[in-house]
Amino acid sequence: MDWMDWARMVFALIATLALIVGVAYGARRLGMLQPGAQGLRRLKISESLMLDPRRRLVIVRCDDREHLILLGPGGDVVVSATEKPAEVQT
């Protein structure tokens, strides 16, 4: 290999790294790397409890409602749906 091949490889490496840094900078400036930056998140898992190795109870909040869901291999079942309880002030 002569020096032109080495120079071409170094230039290709620098150009590739510059493209990666440029794309990462652009994504950060546009807010693509921040979770929840696209808008208000309406859905949240409040709590989860393993009942056995195959079933799990999950409390899911959506807006001002809470849903208790039983997840299992036979299917998912909504156990109850209630309004979000008032926060306790101490």
C-alpha positions as CSV (number, residue, x, y, z in Angstrom):
1,M,0.0,0.0,0.0
2,D,1.3,3.4,-0.8
3,W,0.6,6.7,1.0
4,M,-2.4,7.5,-1.3
5,D,-4.3,4.5,-0.1
6,W,-3.5,5.3,3.6
7,A,-4.7,9.0,3.0
8,R,-7.9,7.7,1.3
9,M,-8.6,5.4,4.3
10,V,-8.0,8.2,6.9
11,F,-10.2,10.6,4.9
12,A,-13.0,8.0,4.7
13,L,-12.8,7.4,8.5
14,I,-12.9,11.1,9.3
15,A,-15.8,11.7,6.9
16,T,-17.8,8.8,8.4
17,L,-17.2,10.1,12.0
18,A,-18.2,13.6,10.9
19,L,-21.4,12.3,9.4
20,I,-22.3,10.4,12.6
21,V,-21.5,13.4,14.8
22,G,-23.6,15.6,12.5
23,V,-26.6,13.3,12.5
24,A,-26.4,13.0,16.3
25,Y,-26.2,16.8,16.7
26,G,-29.2,17.3,14.4
27,A,-31.3,14.7,16.2
28,R,-30.5,16.4,19.5
29,R,-31.4,19.9,18.2
30,L,-34.7,18.6,16.9
31,G,-35.5,16.8,20.2
32,M,-35.5,13.3,18.8
33,L,-33.2,11.9,21.6
34,Q,-35.3,13.0,24.5
35,P,-38.0,10.6,25.7
36,G,-41.5,12.2,25.8
37,A,-40.4,15.2,23.8
38,Q,-43.0,14.6,21.1
39,G,-45.9,15.5,23.3
40,L,-47.6,14.9,26.6
41,R,-47.6,11.3,27.7
42,R,-51.1,10.1,28.6
43,L,-50.3,6.5,29.5
44,K,-48.2,5.4,32.5
45,I,-47.7,2.1,34.3
46,S,-48.1,2.9,38.0
47,E,-47.4,-0.4,39.6
48,S,-46.8,-4.0,38.6
49,L,-47.1,-7.2,40.7
50,M,-46.0,-10.8,39.7
51,L,-48.7,-13.3,40.8
52,D,-46.8,-16.3,39.5
53,P,-44.3,-17.0,36.7
54,R,-47.0,-16.7,34.0
55,R,-49.4,-14.0,35.3
56,R,-49.0,-10.3,36.3
57,L,-51.3,-7.6,37.7
58,V,-50.6,-4.1,36.3
59,I,-52.1,-0.7,37.3
60,V,-52.2,1.5,34.2
61,R,-53.1,5.2,34.3
62,C,-54.6,6.9,31.3
63,D,-55.6,10.5,31.8
64,D,-57.5,10.6,35.1
65,R,-58.5,6.9,35.2
66,E,-56.7,3.9,36.6
67,H,-57.2,0.4,35.1
68,L,-56.2,-2.8,36.9
69,I,-55.2,-5.4,34.2
70,L,-54.4,-9.1,34.6
71,L,-51.8,-10.1,32.0
72,G,-51.4,-13.8,31.3
73,P,-50.8,-16.3,28.5
74,G,-54.5,-16.9,28.1
75,G,-55.2,-13.3,27.4
76,D,-55.5,-9.9,29.1
77,V,-58.4,-9.1,31.4
78,V,-59.4,-5.6,32.7
79,V,-60.2,-6.4,36.3
80,S,-61.4,-2.9,37.2
81,A,-61.4,0.7,36.0
82,T,-61.7,3.6,38.4
83,E,-61.2,7.3,38.6
84,K,-57.8,8.3,39.8
85,P,-57.8,8.6,43.6
86,A,-57.2,12.1,45.1
87,E,-53.6,12.6,46.3
88,V,-53.1,12.5,50.1
89,Q,-51.6,15.7,51.4
90,T,-49.5,15.3,54.5
